Amino acid sequence: MVPRPPLPPNPPAAAAKSSRRRCRYRLLPAPPYITPCVTRQYGDYIGCPALYGGMMALPVTEWQGRTSRLWAALDPALRERLAAASLHDAVRLGCDLLRAEQEEEAALVQLCLQAPTDKKPEAASWYREQGNREFKRGQYQAALRLYSKAASHELPGSPEVSLCFANRSAALLHLGHFEVCLEDIARAESHGYPDRLLPKIMLRKAECLLCLERFQDAQDILRVLESKIALYGVMTTHLTRLKKLSQLKVKLGEKEKCPEPAGEHGGIQGEPEIWEENSSISGASSSLSLSFDAERGRHLVASQDIVPGQSLVKEEAFVSVLCPGESLPVQDGDTAWDTRVTNADLYCHHCLRQLLASVPCQGCSYAKYCSKGCAEMAWQQYHRTECSLGALLLTLGVFCHVALRTVLLAGFAEVSRLVAWSHHGDKNLQNPEARCKPLSEAPAAGAGSRGIPGCGSNGRYLSSYQALFHLLPHTEQHSPEHKFLCTLSVVALCKQLQAAGLEAAMLNQESPQQWSKPKACEKTSDELSPELKTVAEAMLRHMLQLQCNAQAITVMQELGPGDGAVVDKKPVRLATAFFPVLSLLNHSCCPNTSVSFSGTAATVRASQPISSGQEVLHCYGPHWCRMRVAERQQLLSQYFFECRCQACLKELESGVKSVVSIRNSFCCPKCQAQMQGEEDTLCCSNEACATSASRDHLSGRLQDLQQQIKKALDLLRVRKADQAIKMLLKCQMDAGTFLSPEHLLMGEMEDHLAQVYATLGKWQEAARHLKKSIEIVEMHHGPSSVETGHELFKLAQILFNGFAVSEALSTIQRAEGILSVHFGPQSAQIQELQEMKACLSQLPRNILQRT
């Protein structure tokens, strides 16, 4: 955090400009004071579980098609056997089928060629050249990404990788990331950066240290640099830069003698949360208890009254796998190599932190990490097995990848113990502390937690593999064809593990020194070993569990370069994970909790008061204020239950129409009254009007309107703001002739107009439109909803930029109150709001009185 100097007693307009420069409440790549930006966030936010239907959760379409055709061609008697088979028998039959249908394995090998993850030095050279081109154009963010791609393709020990790190450090310097720039300089030096070029990165290092006000370190570097120059000579450009840095050192040396007052450094810390962990449920609050009954299964109940904002669960994922996600272009036009950026380039593959300068895997071009520590930990825990299988894992999908990583993290001993237990129900296995009872033997709630599935003999429910193993796979509810797809996928993966000589390492039979040296497979048979069949059975169980128990880890991701006054953001699914404790929460379309994520950690907070004895509920995606009951029930069918929450029961009652239907309705083109009817023809609800219209016609107008809005936003992205405003205003006029004033799209258009005006610096206009958007958001989601909180956060930013001090302070206070309930007092948004408030509070009193 750059310290903020006190603001001078400027007139209002000048003070507004000064405050915008001095209050850095959003960390963007710009040194060292920057203009705040406005984030645009609209729609469904953080914390929804996996409603997948795609997102690379399942294998690629071609493999799904092949398994589907193979299923259809099977003898009906064999299909019947497979449909009724246990997981153990399904794996055995899958092995037999793949051994007989070798062309399917050959086809899978060909599909893997479409997702290569091996290192290609020629690609590294090309990416570095493209990075240099973008750097010369001043496109430092694009150059940064391209240099990272180049580093990921360099072979281990190659001297060229030092050039990638050095070049990337130059981009980081221009983007103002001085600490990370120093890290890349250190990487370049440790990887053999040429001595003749050392003065270049030493100058860069000195400049970073000076910007970080580490004067003594900078002086030490400059002394070493002078000796290097005497030894190697120096280019004219180096002399010019050295003179500039010497002048800067003199100025900063003077500043060092006049340190800033204490209290100016660091962020504003919120009140620490009071947290007492449950003695029976790991990661859960002491205000919860674990219950079980035949109708609801395992579930969490409040053991005392809970207030909004109170933390209920804090859990690290047992396992998580990054979703490749959508790709964003780094460069325009066709290129020789893929320059698109995906989640795989933007986030650490181990801890899920956002990447600035990635540390590449030594063995593949796909895995990237935020630090050497994460890279080493990932290698030790799972990546030593996964590394050479990258293309296959991308082809078979995220669910298959999660299943493999789950058994790798659990260890073969624990996997085989629980798989054996699932066969025999043996309650006297090797580890008596971890034994548990099957569902049929679990008592009803009130008998204590000792017999609840997943609990140990001491009655504790841990965020462990045992708890994960006891999540229901719903084997009988899955369609036979889907179970067949999952079976062939895990068997194919295990066969590749065996063929690649990775079986011994996977079964923990080798020392760490041998991990990096996979052996050629000693088996000549196509038959899987008994150990790998056990692994395949556990993986099949986990793939089936994921449909109902996968948790999507989501983040707000910036769209575009993020270098303007407005940063556009959208929620994206970052990773798929297993959270054994979080999975205890049952669904409600009207939940009483919110879920947020920080890296691989999930936090559940109460979003409303929860009385003692009341069940703690989580929304799996379909929320009552976003979808009609029929749509919600259809989406929830993948979880193999029919929702009977209060919101659904109320809507299913005769004569009760959903709020979504009313507020997102069409209106009469003539009198603007609500159109109604369940058939293809809608009629005006105003009896005096009697206008009718085709539902298809109105739906077509709505689709055309949405396309026009998209075109307007495309204009904004290419900096044609005036044209975007004209198009959006025209869309507004058109929408007013057939959409309800409370329709969500009306709110979205107001939000988009606020975004455009903010881009132009017209803060008052932006605030006016955003206030209208907030009114509609409140109608749909409620005044204390997370959606309203996000909109108020944006309004606070706009009012801050527009120097509407009093209104900004009141908006900040309201946004703080809402967002702290959903994300906690230590969240990034709360910290930004507090920084804005502190900055405004530093203004002279005479200015505060006039605003």
Sequence and secondary structure as in RCSB ss.txt:
>XXXX:A:sequence
MVPRPPLPPNPPAAAAKSSRRRCRYRLLPAPPYITPCVTRQYGDYIGCPALYGGMMALPVTEWQGRTSRLWAALD
PALRERLAAASLHDAVRLGCDLLRAEQEEEAALVQLCLQAPTDKKPEAASWYREQGNREFKRGQYQAALRLYSKA
ASHELPGSPEVSLCFANRSAALLHLGHFEVCLEDIARAESHGYPDRLLPKIMLRKAECLLCLERFQDAQDILRVL
ESKIALYGVMTTHLTRLKKLSQLKVKLGEKEKCPEPAGEHGGIQGEPEIWEENSSISGASSSLSLSFDAERGRHL
VASQDIVPGQSLVKEEAFVSVLCPGESLPVQDGDTAWDTRVTNADLYCHHCLRQLLASVPCQGCSYAKYCSKGCA
EMAWQQYHRTECSLGALLLTLGVFCHVALRTVLLAGFAEVSRLVAWSHHGDKNLQNPEARCKPLSEAPAAGAGSR
GIPGCGSNGRYLSSYQALFHLLPHTEQHSPEHKFLCTLSVVALCKQLQAAGLEAAMLNQESPQQWSKPKACEKTS
DELSPELKTVAEAMLRHMLQLQCNAQAITVMQELGPGDGAVVDKKPVRLATAFFPVLSLLNHSCCPNTSVSFSGT
AATVRASQPISSGQEVLHCYGPHWCRMRVAERQQLLSQYFFECRCQACLKELESGVKSVVSIRNSFCCPKCQAQM
QGEEDTLCCSNEACATSASRDHLSGRLQDLQQQIKKALDLLRVRKADQAIKMLLKCQMDAGTFLSPEHLLMGEME
DHLAQVYATLGKWQEAARHLKKSIEIVEMHHGPSSVETGHELFKLAQILFNGFAVSEALSTIQRAEGILSVHFGP
QSAQIQELQEMKACLSQLPRNILQRT
>XXXX:A:secstr
           HHHHHHHHHHH   S  S SSS    EEE  SS TT     SSTTSS  HHHHHHHHHHHHHS 
HHHHHHHHH  HHHHHHHHHHHHHH HHHHHHHHHHHTTS  S  HHHHHHHHHHHHHHHHTT HHHHHHHHHHH
HHHS TT THHHHHHHHHHHHHHHHT HHHHHHHHHHHHHTT  GGGHHHHHHHHHHHHHHTT HHHHHHHHHHH
HHHHHHH   HHHHHHHHHHHHHHHHHHHHHTS   TT SS          B SSBTTBBTTEEEEEETTTEEEE
EESS B TT EEEEEE SEEEE     EESSSS  SS  EE HHHHB TTT  B SS EE SS SS EESSHHHH
HHHIIIIIHHHGGGHHHHHHH HHHHHHHHHHHHH HHHHHHHHHHHHH  SS S GGG    GGG   TTS ST
TSTT  TTS B SSHHHHHTS   TTTS HHHHHHHHHHHHHHHHHHHHTT HHHHTT S GGGTTS       S
SS  HHHHHHHHHHHHHHHHHHHH EEEEEEEEES   SSEEEEEEEEEEEEE TTGGG EE SS SEEEEEETT
EEEEEESS B TT B EE  S  TTTS HHHHHHHHGGGTS    HHHHHHHSTT   HHHHHT BB TTT  BE
E SSSEEEES TTT  EEEHHHHHHHHHHHHHHHHHHHHHHHTT HHHHHHHHHHHHHHHTTTB TT HHHHHHH
HHHHHHHHHTT HHHHHHHHHHHHHHHHHHH TTSHHHHHHHHHHHHHHHHTT HHHHHHHHHHHHHHHHHHH T
TSHHHHHHHHHHHHHHTS HHHHHH 
